[in-house]
Amino acid sequence: MPEEYLQVAFEIKATCDEISRRLLRWHWEQKPGSHTVDSLLQHLAVRRQESPLYYDRLPDLERKTSWQQLDTTLCMRVLLDPEKDAAHPLDLLGNTAHPSAARRACNAVRTARNEAAHAADRTGGVQAAMLFDEAVERLEEGYAGAAFSEKELQKYYRLAEEYLSRCGASRGSGSKGGRTQSPPEVNLYETGAARQQAAAARAAEEASPRSSGASRTAKREPRREPAHSAKSVPRNGKAKTTSPRTNSKKKSSGSGNQGRQSHAQRQKKGVNKAVLLLMLLALVVGLLLRARAMGGF
Protein backbone atom coordinates (compact mmCIF):
# COMPACT_ATOMS: atom_id res chain seq x y z
CA MET A 1 0.00 0.00 0.00
CA PRO A 2 1.22 3.51 -0.70
CA GLU A 3 2.02 5.84 2.14
CA GLU A 4 -0.93 7.74 3.55
CA TYR A 5 0.37 11.12 2.41
CA LEU A 6 0.66 9.82 -1.18
CA GLN A 7 -2.92 8.58 -1.06
CA VAL A 8 -4.05 11.94 0.31
CA ALA A 9 -2.18 13.78 -2.45
CA PHE A 10 -3.83 11.59 -5.08
CA GLU A 11 -7.29 12.29 -3.62
CA ILE A 12 -6.59 16.05 -3.49
CA LYS A 13 -5.58 15.98 -7.14
CA ALA A 14 -8.82 14.17 -8.09
CA THR A 15 -10.93 16.56 -6.00
CA CYS A 16 -9.29 19.59 -7.62
CA ASP A 17 -10.06 18.13 -11.06
CA GLU A 18 -13.68 17.74 -10.00
CA ILE A 19 -13.86 21.35 -8.80
CA SER A 20 -12.16 22.64 -11.96
CA ARG A 21 -14.63 20.87 -14.23
CA ARG A 22 -17.48 22.28 -12.19
CA LEU A 23 -16.12 25.83 -12.45
CA LEU A 24 -15.44 25.69 -16.18
CA ARG A 25 -18.83 24.17 -16.96
CA TRP A 26 -20.61 26.77 -14.82
CA HIS A 27 -18.79 29.66 -16.53
CA TRP A 28 -19.28 28.13 -19.96
CA GLU A 29 -23.02 27.84 -19.41
CA GLN A 30 -23.23 31.48 -18.28
CA LYS A 31 -21.85 32.86 -21.52
CA PRO A 32 -24.01 33.51 -24.60
CA GLY A 33 -23.95 30.96 -27.39
CA SER A 34 -23.50 27.20 -27.37
CA HIS A 35 -22.76 25.42 -24.08
CA THR A 36 -21.68 22.02 -25.35
CA VAL A 37 -18.31 20.31 -24.96
CA ASP A 38 -17.83 20.48 -28.73
CA SER A 39 -18.11 24.28 -28.65
CA LEU A 40 -15.48 24.33 -25.91
CA LEU A 41 -13.12 22.17 -27.96
CA GLN A 42 -13.62 24.43 -30.98
CA HIS A 43 -12.77 27.43 -28.81
CA LEU A 44 -9.61 25.70 -27.63
CA ALA A 45 -8.57 24.92 -31.21
CA VAL A 46 -8.92 28.59 -32.16
CA ARG A 47 -7.06 29.81 -29.08
CA ARG A 48 -4.17 27.39 -29.65
CA GLN A 49 -3.62 28.99 -33.03
CA GLU A 50 -3.91 32.51 -31.63
CA SER A 51 -1.75 31.91 -28.52
CA PRO A 52 0.52 28.90 -29.15
CA LEU A 53 2.81 29.77 -26.24
CA TYR A 54 0.01 30.03 -23.68
CA TYR A 55 -1.65 26.80 -24.80
CA ASP A 56 1.59 24.90 -25.20
CA ARG A 57 1.85 21.32 -23.88
CA LEU A 58 -1.85 20.72 -23.51
CA PRO A 59 -3.12 17.12 -23.36
CA ASP A 60 -4.52 15.53 -26.48
CA LEU A 61 -7.97 16.99 -27.20
CA GLU A 62 -9.06 14.60 -29.94
CA ARG A 63 -10.34 12.00 -27.49
CA LYS A 64 -12.12 14.44 -25.21
CA THR A 65 -15.85 13.93 -25.61
CA SER A 66 -17.34 14.82 -22.21
CA TRP A 67 -16.85 17.18 -19.29
CA GLN A 68 -15.73 14.28 -17.12
CA GLN A 69 -12.58 13.84 -19.22
CA LEU A 70 -11.29 17.36 -18.55
CA ASP A 71 -8.65 17.97 -15.87
CA THR A 72 -7.51 20.99 -13.88
CA THR A 73 -4.72 21.89 -16.32
CA LEU A 74 -7.10 22.25 -19.25
CA CYS A 75 -9.95 23.87 -17.30
CA MET A 76 -7.80 26.51 -15.62
CA ARG A 77 -5.96 27.27 -18.86
CA VAL A 78 -9.32 28.32 -20.33
CA LEU A 79 -10.62 30.14 -17.25
CA LEU A 80 -7.40 32.09 -16.59
CA ASP A 81 -6.73 32.90 -20.25
CA PRO A 82 -5.82 36.65 -20.46
CA GLU A 83 -7.11 36.67 -24.06
CA LYS A 84 -4.95 39.66 -24.97
CA ASP A 85 -4.50 38.41 -28.51
CA ALA A 86 -7.94 36.78 -28.90
CA ALA A 87 -10.07 37.85 -31.83
CA HIS A 88 -13.25 37.23 -29.85
CA PRO A 89 -12.44 37.28 -26.12
CA LEU A 90 -14.95 35.58 -23.84
CA ASP A 91 -13.76 37.03 -20.52
CA LEU A 92 -15.39 34.22 -18.58
CA LEU A 93 -14.24 35.37 -15.14
CA GLY A 94 -14.99 39.02 -15.87
CA ASN A 95 -18.66 38.25 -16.45
CA THR A 96 -19.16 37.11 -12.83
CA ALA A 97 -20.34 39.14 -9.84
CA HIS A 98 -16.86 39.05 -8.22
CA PRO A 99 -14.19 38.71 -10.95
CA SER A 100 -11.20 39.21 -8.64
CA ALA A 101 -12.47 36.64 -6.11
CA ALA A 102 -13.20 34.20 -8.92
CA ARG A 103 -9.67 34.58 -10.31
CA ARG A 104 -8.14 34.05 -6.85
CA ALA A 105 -10.23 30.90 -6.40
CA CYS A 106 -9.14 29.45 -9.74
CA ASN A 107 -5.48 30.18 -8.99
CA ALA A 108 -5.81 28.56 -5.54
CA VAL A 109 -7.37 25.39 -6.96
CA ARG A 110 -4.69 25.13 -9.65
CA THR A 111 -1.89 25.65 -7.08
CA ALA A 112 -3.30 22.98 -4.75
CA ARG A 113 -3.64 20.52 -7.62
CA ASN A 114 -0.07 21.10 -8.82
CA GLU A 115 1.31 20.66 -5.29
CA ALA A 116 -0.61 17.41 -4.88
CA ALA A 117 0.60 16.14 -8.27
CA HIS A 118 4.25 16.67 -7.24
CA ALA A 119 4.02 15.54 -3.60
CA ALA A 120 6.77 13.00 -2.91
CA ASP A 121 6.96 12.99 0.90
CA ARG A 122 4.91 13.84 3.97
CA THR A 123 5.89 17.52 3.79
CA GLY A 124 4.54 17.72 0.25
CA GLY A 125 1.33 15.98 1.31
CA VAL A 126 0.81 18.40 4.21
CA GLN A 127 1.50 21.36 1.95
CA ALA A 128 -1.01 20.10 -0.62
CA ALA A 129 -3.64 19.60 2.10
CA MET A 130 -3.10 23.12 3.44
CA LEU A 131 -3.29 24.62 -0.05
CA PHE A 132 -6.51 22.72 -0.69
CA ASP A 133 -7.94 24.12 2.55
CA GLU A 134 -7.09 27.62 1.35
CA ALA A 135 -8.60 26.87 -2.07
CA VAL A 136 -11.92 25.98 -0.45
CA GLU A 137 -11.85 29.30 1.40
CA ARG A 138 -11.27 31.08 -1.90
CA LEU A 139 -14.12 29.16 -3.50
CA GLU A 140 -16.48 30.33 -0.79
CA GLU A 141 -15.39 33.93 -1.35
CA GLY A 142 -15.89 33.83 -5.10
CA TYR A 143 -18.56 31.23 -5.80
CA ALA A 144 -20.78 30.74 -2.72
CA GLY A 145 -24.38 30.66 -3.91
CA ALA A 146 -23.26 30.60 -7.56
CA ALA A 147 -21.20 27.69 -8.90
CA PHE A 148 -21.33 25.98 -5.49
CA SER A 149 -24.08 25.79 -2.93
CA GLU A 150 -23.38 26.16 0.75
CA LYS A 151 -23.94 22.44 1.26
CA GLU A 152 -21.34 21.59 -1.39
CA LEU A 153 -18.82 23.96 0.19
CA GLN A 154 -19.40 22.27 3.56
CA LYS A 155 -18.54 18.95 1.93
CA TYR A 156 -15.23 20.35 0.63
CA TYR A 157 -14.44 21.83 4.05
CA ARG A 158 -14.91 18.42 5.63
CA LEU A 159 -12.64 16.91 2.99
CA ALA A 160 -9.99 19.55 3.74
CA GLU A 161 -10.10 18.73 7.46
CA GLU A 162 -9.88 15.03 6.65
CA TYR A 163 -6.85 15.50 4.39
CA LEU A 164 -5.05 17.55 7.05
CA SER A 165 -5.83 14.99 9.73
CA ARG A 166 -4.64 12.05 7.66
CA CYS A 167 -1.36 13.84 6.98
CA GLY A 168 -0.89 14.47 10.70
CA ALA A 169 -1.47 18.23 10.42
CA SER A 170 -4.20 20.69 11.35
CA ARG A 171 -5.32 24.18 10.42
CA GLY A 172 -2.76 26.74 11.51
CA SER A 173 0.05 24.16 11.90
CA GLY A 174 2.18 26.24 9.58
CA SER A 175 2.08 29.31 11.84
CA LYS A 176 5.21 30.74 13.42
CA GLY A 177 4.11 29.74 16.91
CA GLY A 178 3.90 26.02 16.09
CA ARG A 179 5.88 23.63 18.24
CA THR A 180 7.00 21.37 15.42
CA GLN A 181 8.69 22.15 12.16
CA SER A 182 6.18 22.20 9.30
CA PRO A 183 5.98 23.22 5.64
CA PRO A 184 6.16 26.90 4.67
CA GLU A 185 3.37 28.99 6.10
CA VAL A 186 0.20 29.22 4.06
CA ASN A 187 -2.27 32.05 4.58
CA LEU A 188 -5.39 30.31 5.92
CA TYR A 189 -8.32 32.66 6.22
CA GLU A 190 -10.72 32.73 9.14
CA THR A 191 -13.68 30.42 8.92
CA GLY A 192 -16.58 31.45 6.73
CA ALA A 193 -20.23 30.53 7.11
CA ALA A 194 -19.90 27.22 5.27
CA ARG A 195 -16.85 26.18 7.32
CA GLN A 196 -18.58 27.03 10.60
CA GLN A 197 -21.61 24.96 9.69
CA ALA A 198 -19.43 22.06 8.56
CA ALA A 199 -17.53 22.17 11.86
CA ALA A 200 -20.80 22.27 13.82
CA ALA A 201 -22.17 19.29 11.90
CA ARG A 202 -18.96 17.34 12.50
CA ALA A 203 -19.06 18.14 16.23
CA ALA A 204 -22.69 17.00 16.42
CA GLU A 205 -21.82 13.72 14.69
CA GLU A 206 -18.97 13.10 17.13
CA ALA A 207 -21.12 13.92 20.16
CA SER A 208 -24.16 11.80 19.18
CA PRO A 209 -22.49 8.35 19.73
CA ARG A 210 -21.29 9.42 23.17
CA SER A 211 -24.70 10.73 24.29
CA SER A 212 -26.56 7.67 22.98
CA GLY A 213 -24.10 5.35 24.74
CA ALA A 214 -24.56 7.18 28.02
CA SER A 215 -28.36 6.98 27.75
CA ARG A 216 -28.21 3.24 27.02
CA THR A 217 -25.97 2.70 30.06
CA ALA A 218 -28.35 4.69 32.23
CA LYS A 219 -31.27 2.54 31.04
CA ARG A 220 -29.44 -0.73 31.77
CA GLU A 221 -28.39 0.19 35.30
CA PRO A 222 -31.15 -0.56 37.89
CA ARG A 223 -32.06 2.04 40.40
CA ARG A 224 -30.43 1.44 43.75
CA GLU A 225 -32.01 2.57 46.99
CA PRO A 226 -30.00 3.54 50.08
CA ALA A 227 -29.30 0.74 52.53
CA HIS A 228 -30.73 2.57 55.54
CA SER A 229 -34.04 3.18 53.78
CA ALA A 230 -34.33 -0.50 52.80
CA LYS A 231 -33.87 -1.59 56.39
CA SER A 232 -36.26 0.91 57.86
CA VAL A 233 -39.15 0.15 55.48
CA PRO A 234 -40.92 -3.24 55.97
CA ARG A 235 -42.18 -5.38 53.12
CA ASN A 236 -45.73 -4.11 53.27
CA GLY A 237 -44.40 -0.58 52.70
CA LYS A 238 -45.64 0.75 56.08
CA ALA A 239 -43.15 1.88 58.65
CA LYS A 240 -43.66 0.87 62.30
CA THR A 241 -43.82 3.83 64.64
CA THR A 242 -44.18 3.92 68.44
CA SER A 243 -45.70 6.77 70.41
CA PRO A 244 -45.02 7.83 74.02
CA ARG A 245 -48.52 6.70 75.09
CA THR A 246 -47.89 3.17 73.89
CA ASN A 247 -44.60 3.04 75.78
CA SER A 248 -46.24 4.27 79.02
CA LYS A 249 -49.05 1.70 78.67
CA LYS A 250 -46.51 -1.06 78.25
CA LYS A 251 -44.63 0.09 81.33
CA SER A 252 -47.79 0.32 83.52
CA SER A 253 -49.07 -3.07 82.41
CA GLY A 254 -45.71 -4.61 83.17
CA SER A 255 -45.59 -3.17 86.69
CA GLY A 256 -49.19 -4.38 87.40
CA ASN A 257 -48.35 -7.93 86.41
CA GLN A 258 -45.34 -7.93 88.69
CA GLY A 259 -47.52 -6.75 91.67
CA ARG A 260 -50.12 -9.46 91.12
CA GLN A 261 -47.43 -12.14 90.94
CA SER A 262 -45.85 -11.03 94.27
CA HIS A 263 -49.28 -10.98 96.01
CA ALA A 264 -50.07 -14.52 94.85
CA GLN A 265 -46.70 -15.70 96.08
CA ARG A 266 -47.38 -14.20 99.57
CA GLN A 267 -50.82 -15.87 99.72
CA LYS A 268 -49.28 -19.20 98.78
CA LYS A 269 -46.69 -18.93 101.55
CA GLY A 270 -49.47 -18.16 104.17
CA VAL A 271 -51.43 -21.28 103.16
CA ASN A 272 -48.36 -23.43 103.44
CA LYS A 273 -47.69 -22.17 107.01
CA ALA A 274 -51.31 -22.91 108.07
CA VAL A 275 -51.10 -26.41 106.69
CA LEU A 276 -47.89 -27.06 108.56
CA LEU A 277 -49.42 -25.81 111.82
CA LEU A 278 -52.46 -28.04 111.41
CA MET A 279 -50.22 -31.01 110.72
CA LEU A 280 -48.18 -30.32 113.85
CA LEU A 281 -51.33 -29.92 115.91
CA ALA A 282 -52.68 -33.22 114.58
CA LEU A 283 -49.41 -34.93 115.38
CA VAL A 284 -49.44 -33.63 118.98
CA VAL A 285 -53.09 -34.70 119.51
CA GLY A 286 -52.30 -38.14 118.14
CA LEU A 287 -49.36 -38.57 120.50
CA LEU A 288 -51.47 -37.50 123.49
CA LEU A 289 -54.26 -39.93 122.64
CA ARG A 290 -51.78 -42.75 122.28
CA ALA A 291 -50.17 -41.99 125.57
CA ARG A 292 -53.53 -41.95 127.36
CA ALA A 293 -54.49 -45.27 125.88
CA MET A 294 -51.34 -46.81 127.25
CA GLY A 295 -52.26 -45.65 130.69
CA GLY A 296 -49.70 -43.05 131.12
CA PHE A 297 -52.24 -40.59 132.48
Phi, psi and omega in degrees: 000143178289160177299154184300321182294328177291321177295320178297316180298320178296318180292323177297317178301315180294321179293321177296323176297319178298316179295319181297317178298320180296318180294312182296317181295320180296314178296321182294325180282346177276340183280159174287155179101198182287148182240018183275168176293324179299320178294326176294315180295323176296320177297318179296320179298320178293317183290331178292329177284324181282324182228074183295328180290318182292322182261026178288150176057042172276153176294164181297128183262352185293329182264006179276118182233357182212165178295330184293341182272356181273145179245180184297320181304312182289316183297314182288334176296323179286314185293323184265012180297121179291337176054035180291329181251017182279138178288325179227080182296141179266326181051059184299314182288329181289342181272007180265171181291328182228080185301317182295316179295323178295319179294319177298321180295316179296318177297321181293319179295317180296320180295317180297320180294318179295320179296319179294324181292334182252009180291126181238352179213183182296322179300319177294323178295318178296317180298318179296320180294320179292321178293325177293321177300318178294323180297322178294321175300317180294323177297320179295322180294321187262336190228009178297127181080003180240266179290332182231137174279168180295325179295320179293321177295324176298321178298317180290328175295318178296321177297319179299316178296322179294316179298317179296318181294318181292335176273359180079027180234178177209169179297133180085004181291343179270008181286165184291334183274006182293151182280330184248156179288135185220174180298169180307147185296137177242137182286102178261122184281160178296158187295139175265188183296317181295319179295318179298318180291323177296318178295321179295319179295320179294319178296321179294321179294323179287328182279332185296319177297324181292317181293320179293323177295321178294321180292321178295321178296319179296325179289324182287326184285124178289158181280128181255132178264153178300148183295320183293327180287326179294324181285325186281339182260124178286178185292325181284359176083001180250128181277141178275126180234145180241138181255163178299325179299316180298318179297318180294323177296319180297321181293315181295319179294325179293317179294324179295319178298318179298321179296318179296321180296318180293323178295318179296321179296320179296318178299319181295322178294320178298320179296318180298319178296319180296319180296319180296319179297317179298320180294320178295318179297319180294324180294318179295316180298320180296319180294321179295315180299322180292320180293322179295319180295333182275355175089023181280351184238000000 
